[in-house]
């Protein structure tokens, strides 16, 4: 649909050439501004909701501490495992490079994420009217997982808004070969996805690549080159780093698969359902599925997506709807069927893309003619959405409370280490070593698990010259290299601290 009194479908440019835009008029800028007010309001409310509902002082999580430490001024860089990309460190660098304030970083990311949502919705102008784009933004922005990860130093939200923008710009560029802004939008959005998570970028754009290569009437060499160029530009650093630090691209991909449990046929649909109750990482994913009110929206979402496709096809305007659904399905596929664990953030790109056709369906239902049917439909949808919002905010509040409590515990352990003399420059190993080391301003190391980056012998050598501590999990036993160290209990955590090195660095 187009921003006008009558909606039309988006079709690829043909040999007859697209219609060139008419001459500018005095009223056109004002109309464009009014057309963007609703999406802008949604984006602004999204930013405000993050600041109010996701506490700026919540502290950094495990993955966040790894990303932020790469550019942090007060803490050494943590081990950077094969699946990670450098997009998030570069994103947070303008704040993290000179300030250790988590609150300031959260505010910066909340504002930036609101702006990104507005730009992603704006990318669909001319494809769907402003009321649909604003509704889509509201549906996506009010999910607890979107609100929770918008102000976090994590890549998934940014892949989501970039995928949304890329698909919208792709449709506009296909409809009008003279729309240079749409062409640039495709390339820049693809670059952002590749910059954040290269493999996710390929999955999110796979339907676009299939159309450009496999369907004759969709072939646009310039658009294909722009899309591939954007993906290559975004993933270039990741590929170069693979050869410099990981033994080559194939080795990095193999290491990434191993760290993620071995990519293969794993049906993780139920795992994702279990995670909907606020589990930020479900690995191993055991336990009961959350109650029906928490998961109902997840069951309804694919039903609404299918109905949106049926309505759009019957109205002979199904191109944009079907392409959004195809990109959503493609981006969700590896996290539903190829990975053996779950995290709600993995499906953010799919949720962002599904929001557009579902919003179009809801708007059409509300605007359907009928003196009784129309107000009745509006009332029922309003009640359903109100209940949905209530559930989302309850889950969000519980998730924020749990995360805040965990991060405060880590901060207390870090403060306790300082009192024991483990202060920068220092080394922390053991249970929850990465975030606690970040909080303490220490280096971090692990001899086992997914992030193994050192050996017991190397830790012993380091302990001779730097303050070193090993953190034990509940019920755990100290590793061999720490059995002669002094045991302590800090904030309920057992800690083994190496004997203090002398001034010369020798015992």
Backbone torsions as a table, in degrees:
resi	resn	phi	psi	omega
1	UNK	NA	152.1	-179.3
2	UNK	-109.9	159.3	177.7
3	UNK	-72.7	83.5	-178.6
4	UNK	-172.3	-176.6	-177.9
5	UNK	-69.2	-19.3	-178.1
6	UNK	-131.6	133.8	-178.3
7	UNK	-94.0	143.4	175.8
8	UNK	-132.0	157.0	-179.8
9	UNK	-79.2	157.9	175.7
10	UNK	-91.0	125.9	178.5
11	UNK	-125.3	150.1	179.0
12	UNK	-65.0	150.6	-179.9
13	UNK	-62.5	142.0	-179.0
14	UNK	-114.0	178.2	-177.6
15	UNK	-65.1	-23.1	179.2
16	UNK	-72.4	-13.6	176.8
17	UNK	87.3	143.5	179.5
18	UNK	-76.1	163.4	176.9
19	UNK	-73.1	126.7	178.1
20	UNK	-74.2	146.8	178.4
21	UNK	-64.0	144.7	179.7
22	UNK	-70.6	174.7	-179.6
23	UNK	-65.1	148.4	-179.4
24	UNK	-64.6	147.4	177.1
25	UNK	-125.6	162.9	-176.5
26	UNK	-65.3	-31.6	-175.8
27	UNK	-87.1	-11.0	-175.7
28	UNK	-65.4	-46.4	177.7
29	UNK	-58.1	-39.0	179.8
30	UNK	-65.7	-40.3	178.9
31	UNK	-65.5	-39.9	178.1
32	UNK	-63.2	-41.4	179.5
33	UNK	-63.3	-45.2	179.3
34	UNK	-62.8	-35.5	-179.8
35	UNK	-67.1	-23.9	-179.1
36	UNK	-97.3	-1.0	-176.9
37	UNK	-65.0	-43.5	-177.7
38	UNK	-63.5	-49.7	175.1
39	UNK	-60.4	-35.3	179.2
40	UNK	-65.6	-40.8	178.2
41	UNK	-63.5	-42.8	178.0
42	UNK	-59.2	-45.1	-179.9
43	UNK	-64.6	-39.2	179.5
44	UNK	-66.4	-43.2	178.3
45	UNK	-64.6	-36.9	176.9
46	UNK	-59.8	-45.2	178.0
47	UNK	-61.9	-46.6	-179.6
48	UNK	-62.6	-41.0	-179.5
49	UNK	-63.5	-37.5	177.0
50	UNK	-61.4	-44.6	-177.4
51	UNK	-66.9	-30.9	-178.3
52	UNK	-87.1	-37.2	-171.7
53	UNK	-98.2	-28.9	177.8
54	UNK	-107.6	104.4	-170.0
55	UNK	-58.4	125.5	178.3
56	UNK	-58.3	-28.4	179.7
57	UNK	-92.5	23.1	-174.8
58	UNK	-65.7	-20.3	-175.7
59	UNK	87.2	169.6	-177.2
60	UNK	-97.4	141.8	175.4
61	UNK	-81.8	-177.8	-177.0
62	UNK	-58.2	-59.3	-177.5
63	UNK	-62.6	-38.6	177.9
64	UNK	-60.0	-42.3	-179.0
65	UNK	-63.3	-34.2	177.6
66	UNK	-67.3	-47.0	-179.5
67	UNK	-64.1	-48.9	-174.9
68	UNK	-68.0	-33.5	-178.6
69	UNK	-62.7	-21.8	-179.3
70	UNK	-64.6	-24.2	-177.7
71	UNK	-127.6	3.0	-174.2
72	UNK	-68.8	146.3	179.9
73	UNK	-82.2	-23.0	-170.7
74	UNK	-108.2	-3.9	-175.6
75	UNK	-139.6	142.6	176.4
76	UNK	-66.2	156.5	-179.6
77	UNK	-69.9	131.4	175.9
78	UNK	-78.1	165.2	178.2
79	UNK	-59.2	133.1	-176.3
80	UNK	-108.0	102.5	-173.6
81	UNK	-74.2	167.0	-171.2
82	UNK	-57.8	-39.5	-176.7
83	UNK	-70.7	-20.6	-172.8
84	UNK	-74.7	151.8	176.2
85	UNK	-124.2	163.4	-171.2
86	UNK	-88.0	9.4	-178.4
87	UNK	-64.2	-46.0	-178.1
88	UNK	-65.6	-46.0	176.2
89	UNK	-55.6	-40.4	178.2
90	UNK	-69.1	-34.0	178.9
91	UNK	-64.3	-41.4	-176.0
92	UNK	-89.2	-9.0	-175.1
93	UNK	-55.0	-39.5	-179.0
94	UNK	-57.1	-22.4	177.6
95	UNK	-107.3	-49.5	-172.5
96	UNK	-67.5	-23.8	-177.4
97	UNK	-69.7	-18.6	-178.8
98	UNK	-131.0	-8.3	-178.4
99	UNK	-134.8	139.3	175.7
100	UNK	-96.7	9.6	-177.4
101	UNK	-75.5	114.7	175.9
102	UNK	-67.5	-36.4	179.7
103	UNK	-61.6	-44.1	179.4
104	UNK	-63.7	-40.0	178.8
105	UNK	-64.7	-41.4	178.9
106	UNK	-63.1	-44.3	179.9
107	UNK	-61.7	-45.2	178.6
108	UNK	-58.3	-46.2	-178.5
109	UNK	-70.8	-34.3	177.8
110	UNK	-63.0	-45.8	179.0
111	UNK	-64.2	-43.5	-178.5
112	UNK	-66.2	-38.4	-179.7
113	UNK	-69.0	-34.9	175.4
114	UNK	-64.9	-43.3	176.8
115	UNK	-62.1	-42.0	179.7
116	UNK	-63.2	-39.3	177.8
117	UNK	-62.8	-42.9	178.5
118	UNK	-60.5	-45.6	-179.3
119	UNK	-64.6	-37.0	178.7
120	UNK	-66.4	-40.2	177.0
121	UNK	-68.0	-37.8	179.9
122	UNK	-65.7	-26.9	178.8
123	UNK	-61.9	-20.1	-178.9
124	UNK	-94.9	9.4	178.7
125	UNK	-63.1	140.5	-175.8
126	UNK	85.0	-15.7	176.6
127	UNK	-98.1	-46.4	173.5
128	UNK	-131.2	149.2	180.0
129	UNK	-69.1	166.4	-174.5
130	UNK	-59.6	-36.7	-178.4
131	UNK	-64.9	-34.9	177.3
132	UNK	-71.1	-44.1	-179.2
133	UNK	-64.1	-39.9	178.0
134	UNK	-65.9	-40.7	177.7
135	UNK	-64.1	-41.5	177.5
136	UNK	-60.9	-43.9	178.2
137	UNK	-62.2	-40.7	179.5
138	UNK	-66.6	-41.2	178.4
139	UNK	-61.3	-45.2	-178.8
140	UNK	-70.6	-43.2	-173.3
141	UNK	-71.5	-19.9	-177.8
142	UNK	-95.5	1.2	171.2
143	UNK	-69.2	140.5	-177.4
144	UNK	-61.5	-34.8	-177.7
145	UNK	-69.7	-32.9	177.2
146	UNK	-69.0	-47.5	179.0
147	UNK	-62.2	-36.7	-176.7
148	UNK	-70.4	-40.6	-174.2
149	UNK	-95.5	-10.3	177.5
150	UNK	-55.6	-46.9	-178.7
151	UNK	-94.0	16.4	-179.0
152	UNK	-101.0	153.6	178.6
153	UNK	-83.1	67.7	-178.8
154	UNK	-135.6	154.2	-171.8
155	UNK	-86.0	-18.8	-165.4
156	UNK	-66.9	-39.1	178.4
157	UNK	-61.7	-38.2	-176.1
158	UNK	-72.7	-33.5	171.7
159	UNK	-63.4	-38.7	-177.8
160	UNK	-63.3	-52.5	-177.5
161	UNK	-69.3	-32.1	177.2
162	UNK	-68.8	-38.9	176.7
163	UNK	-64.2	-40.5	177.5
164	UNK	-62.1	-46.2	179.8
165	UNK	-66.1	-40.9	-177.6
166	UNK	-63.0	-43.0	-179.2
167	UNK	-66.5	-42.8	177.5
168	UNK	-63.1	-45.4	178.6
169	UNK	-65.0	-35.3	177.7
170	UNK	-60.1	-46.2	179.2
171	UNK	-63.1	-41.1	178.6
172	UNK	-66.4	-40.6	179.7
173	UNK	-66.9	-33.6	176.3
174	UNK	-69.2	-35.5	-177.3
175	UNK	-76.2	-29.6	-175.7
176	UNK	-142.1	104.4	-177.5
177	UNK	-67.7	-12.5	178.8
178	UNK	-92.5	0.8	179.8
179	UNK	-83.1	86.8	-176.8
180	UNK	-68.0	-33.9	179.7
181	UNK	-63.5	-36.8	177.7
182	UNK	-66.6	-40.0	178.9
183	UNK	-62.8	-45.5	176.2
184	UNK	-62.2	-38.1	179.8
185	UNK	-62.0	-39.6	177.5
186	UNK	-60.9	-48.6	-177.4
187	UNK	-65.2	-45.3	-178.4
188	UNK	-67.7	-41.4	179.1
189	UNK	-64.6	-41.7	177.0
190	UNK	-63.2	-37.9	178.8
191	UNK	-65.2	-40.5	178.6
192	UNK	-62.6	-43.5	178.4
193	UNK	-61.7	-46.7	178.8
194	UNK	-64.1	-33.6	178.4
195	UNK	-65.9	-38.1	-177.2
196	UNK	-85.1	-51.1	-179.2
197	UNK	-150.9	96.5	-173.0
198	UNK	-58.0	-42.0	-177.7
199	UNK	-67.8	-41.5	176.8
200	UNK	-61.0	-35.3	179.8
201	UNK	-62.0	-39.9	179.3
202	UNK	-65.6	-44.2	179.9
203	UNK	-63.3	-41.4	-176.8
204	UNK	-68.3	-29.6	-177.4
205	UNK	-102.0	2.3	-176.8
206	UNK	-56.3	-46.2	177.6
207	UNK	-60.9	-35.1	177.9
208	UNK	-64.7	-43.2	179.2
209	UNK	-65.5	-38.9	179.1
210	UNK	-62.5	-43.5	178.9
211	UNK	-63.6	-44.5	-176.7
212	UNK	-67.4	-29.8	-176.8
213	UNK	-98.1	-38.7	-169.8
214	UNK	-99.9	-14.0	-177.8
215	UNK	-115.7	117.7	-169.9
216	UNK	-59.5	-43.7	-174.9
217	UNK	-73.4	-10.7	176.9
218	UNK	-97.6	-4.9	-174.0
219	UNK	-69.2	121.0	175.3
220	UNK	-135.2	101.6	-177.0
221	UNK	-54.6	-39.9	-178.7
222	UNK	-66.0	-40.0	-179.7
223	UNK	-70.0	-40.2	177.5
224	UNK	-62.7	-44.1	179.1
225	UNK	-63.3	-38.4	179.3
226	UNK	-66.3	-44.4	-179.5
227	UNK	-64.8	-47.8	179.2
228	UNK	-65.3	-39.0	178.6
229	UNK	-63.9	-40.0	177.3
230	UNK	-64.0	-44.9	178.6
231	UNK	-62.1	-42.8	-179.5
232	UNK	-65.8	-41.9	179.7
233	UNK	-63.3	-41.2	-179.9
234	UNK	-68.9	-37.7	-176.2
235	UNK	-89.7	-4.0	-173.6
236	UNK	-57.5	-47.2	-178.5
237	UNK	-61.7	-41.5	-179.7
238	UNK	-62.4	-41.8	180.0
239	UNK	-68.7	-44.3	179.3
240	UNK	-62.1	-44.1	179.0
241	UNK	-62.8	-30.6	177.6
242	UNK	-60.0	-42.8	-179.7
243	UNK	-76.5	-30.7	-177.8
244	UNK	-78.4	-40.5	-169.4
245	UNK	-121.9	-11.2	-172.9
246	UNK	-124.6	9.0	176.6
247	UNK	82.8	18.7	178.1
248	UNK	113.1	165.0	-176.8
249	UNK	-66.0	-44.8	-179.5
250	UNK	-62.1	-39.3	180.0
251	UNK	-67.4	-39.3	179.3
252	UNK	-65.6	-41.8	177.7
253	UNK	-63.6	-38.9	178.1
254	UNK	-66.2	-42.5	178.0
255	UNK	-64.1	-40.8	179.2
256	UNK	-62.5	-41.2	178.2
257	UNK	-63.9	-41.7	179.9
258	UNK	-64.1	-42.9	-179.9
259	UNK	-64.1	-32.4	179.3
260	UNK	-88.3	16.6	174.3
261	UNK	89.2	8.5	-179.0
262	UNK	85.8	98.5	-177.9
263	UNK	-68.5	132.2	-178.5
264	UNK	-178.6	-164.0	-176.8
265	UNK	-78.6	101.9	176.3
266	UNK	-131.6	120.6	177.9
267	UNK	-85.4	105.4	-175.0
268	UNK	-106.8	17.6	-178.7
269	UNK	-61.1	-47.4	179.2
270	UNK	-65.7	-34.6	176.7
271	UNK	-61.5	-42.0	177.7
272	UNK	-64.5	-36.8	176.3
273	UNK	-62.3	-43.2	178.8
274	UNK	-61.7	-32.3	-176.9
275	UNK	-77.5	-13.5	-174.9
276	UNK	-66.7	-17.6	-179.7
277	UNK	-77.7	2.7	178.0
278	UNK	116.2	10.5	177.3
279	UNK	-80.9	110.9	-175.5
280	UNK	-71.0	-24.6	173.6
281	UNK	-144.6	126.4	-176.2
282	UNK	-115.3	81.6	-174.6
283	UNK	-150.7	104.8	-2.2
284	UNK	-72.2	151.6	-173.1
285	UNK	-98.3	90.1	179.6
286	UNK	-120.2	174.6	-179.7
287	UNK	100.6	177.2	-176.5
288	UNK	-81.2	154.5	172.3
289	UNK	-70.8	140.2	179.4
290	UNK	-57.7	166.6	-177.1
291	UNK	-62.6	161.3	-176.5
292	UNK	-55.4	-43.5	179.5
293	UNK	-58.8	-30.7	-179.0
294	UNK	-76.0	-35.0	-174.1
295	UNK	-100.9	-7.7	-173.7
296	UNK	-57.2	-42.2	-177.2
297	UNK	-61.9	-29.6	-177.7
298	UNK	-71.7	-32.9	175.5
299	UNK	-74.7	-36.4	-177.1
300	UNK	-72.6	-32.1	-174.1
301	UNK	-56.1	-51.0	178.4
302	UNK	-65.0	-30.2	177.3
303	UNK	-65.0	-46.4	177.4
304	UNK	-62.9	-35.7	178.9
305	UNK	-63.9	-43.4	178.0
306	UNK	-64.8	-43.7	177.9
307	UNK	-61.4	-39.3	178.2
308	UNK	-61.5	-39.8	178.7
309	UNK	-66.2	-42.8	-179.5
310	UNK	-62.7	-46.0	-179.6
311	UNK	-62.9	-43.7	-178.0
312	UNK	-65.7	-40.7	179.9
313	UNK	-66.5	-42.3	178.9
314	UNK	-63.5	-31.6	178.4
315	UNK	-84.9	3.6	179.8
316	UNK	57.6	42.8	176.5
317	UNK	-143.4	42.4	-171.2
318	UNK	-87.1	-6.9	-173.6
319	UNK	-58.2	-53.9	-177.2
320	UNK	-64.0	-42.1	-179.2
321	UNK	-63.8	-47.6	-178.1
322	UNK	-65.3	-37.1	-179.7
323	UNK	-68.8	-40.6	176.7
324	UNK	-62.1	-41.8	178.9
325	UNK	-66.4	-38.5	179.3
326	UNK	-64.5	-43.4	179.0
327	UNK	-67.0	-36.3	176.8
328	UNK	-63.8	-45.7	-179.7
329	UNK	-64.3	-40.4	-179.4
330	UNK	-65.3	-42.3	-179.1
331	UNK	-69.6	-29.6	-179.3
332	UNK	-83.0	-24.8	-171.5
333	UNK	-53.0	-51.8	-177.1
334	UNK	-62.9	-30.0	-177.9
335	UNK	-86.3	-10.7	175.5
336	UNK	-100.7	-24.6	-171.3
337	UNK	-134.4	-5.1	-176.0
338	UNK	-123.6	6.2	-176.2
339	UNK	-135.8	143.9	-170.7
340	UNK	-94.0	18.9	176.1
341	UNK	-152.1	-176.1	-172.8
342	UNK	-145.1	154.8	169.1
343	UNK	-152.7	133.6	-176.8
344	UNK	-56.7	-32.0	-176.9
345	UNK	-65.3	-22.5	-178.6
346	UNK	-60.9	-29.4	-175.1
347	UNK	-96.3	8.1	179.5
348	UNK	-56.6	-43.8	177.0
349	UNK	-58.8	-40.0	178.6
350	UNK	-65.1	-42.4	179.1
351	UNK	-62.1	-41.6	-179.4
352	UNK	-62.5	-43.0	-178.1
353	UNK	-73.8	-36.3	178.0
354	UNK	-67.8	-26.9	-176.0
355	UNK	-60.8	-32.3	-175.5
356	UNK	-68.9	-56.7	178.4
357	UNK	-63.6	-34.8	178.3
358	UNK	-65.8	-40.5	176.6
359	UNK	-62.0	-41.2	178.3
360	UNK	-61.0	-41.7	178.4
361	UNK	-62.9	-45.9	-178.0
362	UNK	-63.9	-42.3	178.8
363	UNK	-62.8	-40.1	179.5
364	UNK	-67.7	-36.4	177.6
365	UNK	-64.5	-42.4	-179.5
366	UNK	-67.4	-34.7	-176.8
367	UNK	-91.4	5.6	-179.7
368	UNK	-63.9	141.0	-177.8
369	UNK	-69.2	157.6	178.8
370	UNK	133.8	124.9	-175.1
371	UNK	-66.7	-28.1	179.2
372	UNK	-105.1	-43.8	-174.6
373	UNK	-62.3	-41.8	-175.7
374	UNK	-63.0	-53.0	178.6
375	UNK	-66.6	-31.6	178.5
376	UNK	-66.7	-43.6	178.2
377	UNK	-62.2	-44.3	179.4
378	UNK	-60.8	-41.2	-179.4
379	UNK	-66.2	-44.3	-179.6
380	UNK	-64.8	-42.6	178.9
381	UNK	-65.2	-38.3	178.5
382	UNK	-62.2	-43.5	178.4
383	UNK	-64.9	-42.9	180.0
384	UNK	-63.5	-42.8	-179.7
385	UNK	-68.8	-35.3	177.1
386	UNK	-63.2	-43.7	176.7
387	UNK	-64.4	-39.6	177.9
388	UNK	-61.2	-45.6	179.4
389	UNK	-62.7	-41.7	179.8
390	UNK	-59.6	-43.9	179.3
391	UNK	-64.3	-44.7	-178.8
392	UNK	-60.7	-42.5	-177.0
393	UNK	-71.7	-33.0	176.2
394	UNK	-64.7	-46.7	178.5
395	UNK	-62.4	-41.1	179.4
396	UNK	-61.1	-46.9	-178.1
397	UNK	-61.2	-42.9	179.5
398	UNK	-65.9	-39.5	179.7
399	UNK	-66.2	-42.8	178.5
400	UNK	-63.6	-41.5	179.1
401	UNK	-61.8	-45.9	179.6
402	UNK	-63.0	-45.3	-178.7
403	UNK	-64.3	-43.3	179.4
404	UNK	-60.5	-43.3	179.5
405	UNK	-63.3	-43.4	179.1
406	UNK	-63.1	-44.8	-178.4
407	UNK	-66.7	-34.4	177.1
408	UNK	-67.9	-36.6	175.6
409	UNK	-61.6	-43.6	177.5
410	UNK	-60.3	-42.1	180.0
411	UNK	-63.9	-37.4	178.6
412	UNK	-67.4	-38.5	176.7
413	UNK	-63.6	-43.0	178.9
414	UNK	-60.8	-42.3	177.8
415	UNK	-64.2	-38.7	177.4
416	UNK	-64.5	-37.5	176.4
417	UNK	-61.5	-40.3	177.5
418	UNK	-60.3	-40.1	179.9
419	UNK	-66.9	-26.4	178.3
420	UNK	-86.3	2.4	178.7
421	UNK	94.9	-0.2	177.4
422	UNK	-87.3	88.2	-176.5
423	UNK	-132.2	157.1	-175.9
424	UNK	-55.0	139.8	-6.7
425	UNK	-77.7	137.8	-173.2
426	UNK	-154.9	175.0	-179.4
427	UNK	-135.5	136.0	176.7
428	UNK	-124.4	133.0	176.4
429	UNK	-130.6	175.5	173.8
430	UNK	97.3	-154.2	-173.9
431	UNK	-67.5	131.3	-179.7
432	UNK	53.5	36.0	-174.0
433	UNK	-65.6	-37.5	-172.9
434	UNK	-65.9	-54.6	-179.4
435	UNK	-67.7	-36.9	-179.4
436	UNK	-67.9	-38.0	175.6
437	UNK	-62.4	-40.4	178.0
438	UNK	-62.2	-46.0	179.7
439	UNK	-61.8	-34.7	-178.3
440	UNK	-85.0	-9.7	-177.0
441	UNK	77.4	22.4	-176.8
442	UNK	-102.8	165.6	166.8
443	UNK	-75.0	160.3	179.7
444	UNK	-129.3	151.5	-179.7
445	UNK	-154.2	153.6	179.7
446	UNK	-142.7	140.1	179.1
447	UNK	-99.5	-1.8	-179.3
448	UNK	-155.3	174.0	179.4
449	UNK	85.6	-166.6	-175.1
450	UNK	-67.2	-30.0	-174.1
451	UNK	-108.3	29.2	179.4
452	UNK	-60.1	124.2	-177.3
453	UNK	-141.0	13.0	179.9
454	UNK	-156.8	-177.4	179.8
455	UNK	-127.8	159.8	176.0
456	UNK	-56.8	-37.8	179.6
457	UNK	-63.6	-38.6	179.3
458	UNK	-67.6	-36.1	177.7
459	UNK	-66.0	-41.0	178.0
460	UNK	-60.1	-43.6	180.0
461	UNK	-63.3	-42.1	179.4
462	UNK	-64.0	-38.2	-177.8
463	UNK	-65.8	-19.7	177.8
464	UNK	-74.6	-18.7	-176.7
465	UNK	-123.7	-15.0	-179.7
466	UNK	-130.9	148.1	170.6
467	UNK	-57.7	128.7	-173.8
468	UNK	-134.9	139.5	178.6
469	UNK	-137.6	145.8	174.7
470	UNK	-117.5	130.4	-178.5
471	UNK	-98.7	133.3	-178.7
472	UNK	-103.6	138.2	172.5
473	UNK	-70.8	156.3	178.2
474	UNK	-54.1	126.3	-179.6
475	UNK	81.1	-0.8	-177.8
476	UNK	-80.9	164.9	178.2
477	UNK	-114.1	148.2	-178.6
478	UNK	-65.9	144.2	176.1
479	UNK	-65.8	164.4	-175.5
480	UNK	-55.6	-39.4	-176.6
481	UNK	-70.5	-15.5	-175.2
482	UNK	-110.3	3.8	-173.4
483	UNK	-67.1	-25.2	178.8
484	UNK	-92.1	0.3	-179.2
485	UNK	-80.0	167.0	-176.1
486	UNK	-82.4	124.7	179.1
487	UNK	-82.5	146.1	176.4
488	UNK	-143.0	164.5	170.3
489	UNK	-120.8	120.2	-176.7
490	UNK	-124.4	116.5	178.9
491	UNK	51.5	39.9	178.3
492	UNK	82.0	3.5	-178.9
493	UNK	-111.3	132.9	175.8
494	UNK	-77.9	131.0	-175.6
495	UNK	-130.7	133.7	173.7
496	UNK	-109.6	122.3	-175.8
497	UNK	-110.8	130.1	178.5
498	UNK	-67.4	150.2	175.4
499	UNK	-54.6	141.4	-176.2
500	UNK	-63.2	130.2	176.1
501	UNK	-67.4	150.7	176.9
502	UNK	-79.2	177.2	-174.1
503	UNK	-64.3	-29.6	-179.5
504	UNK	-84.7	-0.2	179.8
505	UNK	82.3	5.6	177.5
506	UNK	-118.5	149.7	178.7
507	UNK	-81.5	NA	NA
